[in-house]
Amino acid sequence: MIKAVRGTRDLLPPETALWNFVEATVREVFRAYNFQEIRTPIFEETQLFARGVGEETDIVSKEMYTWEDRGRAASEKGQSLTLRPENTAGVVRAYIEHKLGDRGLNKLYYIGPQFRRERPQKGRYRQFYQIGAEVIGPASSGSDKPVRDAEILEMLATLLDRLGIRNWNLEINSVGNAQERVAFNDALRKALEPVAASMCADCQRRATTNPLRVLDCKVPEDQPIIEKLPRITDYLQEESTRHFADVRALLESAGVPFQVNPRLVRGLDYYTRTAFEFTHGALGAQNAILGGGRYDGLSEALGGPPAPGIGFAMGEDRLVLALQEQTPNIVKAPDAYIAPMGAGTNQAAIGLAKALRQAGLVIDLGDESFRLKKSFETASKLGARFILIVGENEVRSGEFALKNLATGEQTTVPRAELAAKLQAS
Ligand code: HAM
């Protein structure tokens, strides 16, 4: 039997209703903050991620689905292509390619699948879905200002509240600008030299390739060593320090609760200054419901104009998991199951179903060949509130038997009053 590939999954009803609820809600909130939707391709040139996300990151070095495309001619070597592991690099590529800055398109959002070859577990998949947004533009558009950071974080707090996700926790940090990070990385490398050998295998590797990631290590034995390492905030110069202080002050005035976590580093290399993560208790090990930050140098790293930016991506799979813990089923049950009884009654039943649906009711329809017992069984399997019998007598008299499946109460209702009766009860 052929099954879905490891790390991928089918999203089935009724869960898909939660996905639709999440997407409809975020679209509404994004609109209120004047974001517009962008849809970029699912695969891009591999170079985009190598240069954008960073060659040394786990994502690029071990988790990408990359292949060589066929060349145009049999003799021609094909391009290296990659299924997108994230969407920020693609959005910034599109921003540069279509000169979106010149058109004032500075606030973009996206919803779609991403691909990472990670070890699958609850909340971690190889095809997963992100809902993200980016504010990017020339500095003259104010894209570098602390108020952008605070506005994004305030929007996220509003969004999670609107979705009904409670007990989230926001952690923020500043990872400095490119120069400050070089100084900090040097200091970290030096501090790690004498101690790296006694740390976990991942840390030993990161101590030379990407020392910043050591701060993210979760291995308990390594924690006492990590606690003593230098802190990024001590390497921030005046401008970055002020930017971070302004963001914190604005968050306080906007009433967004947060904690500063000086060890918060993100798994992508493009971040500058503000970095943040929202976590949620109910999710277990994969508790990051969303992450993001500023990436003031990304456009230039991809060959574009200077265009500071900030954004985030939420794991939609994880949002839905968190919601399921609270509201497992938001699907409205059918208001009525229509049971045509006897030859020729389908004709009246289909017309009646149409009229009731147009009145805004959820209606399911059987078939004239079904026996009464089967119709009742189907109606209760579907969770319908009422069963409406459309037999030959009813069609003739224009009055229909309507039975409440929860209480067993049965009434006879004239056709013209059916919609109102179903809406009222
Ligand atoms: P990220 O932290 O790599 O950031 O991913 C953002 C979110 O995507 C995570 O917090 C998590 O909820 C979800 N996620 C990541 N990997 C998986 C997975 N394998 N399975 C399920 N969910 C996952 C980014 O991708 C950046 N592009 C965010 C950003 C936008 N920064 C600035 N703008």
Residues whose N, C-alpha, C, O or C-beta is under 5 A from the ligand:
A	BS01	HAM	E86 N87 T88 R116 E118 G123 R124 Y125 F128 G132 A133 A288 I289 L290 G291 G292 G293 G311 F312 A313 M314 G315 D317 R318
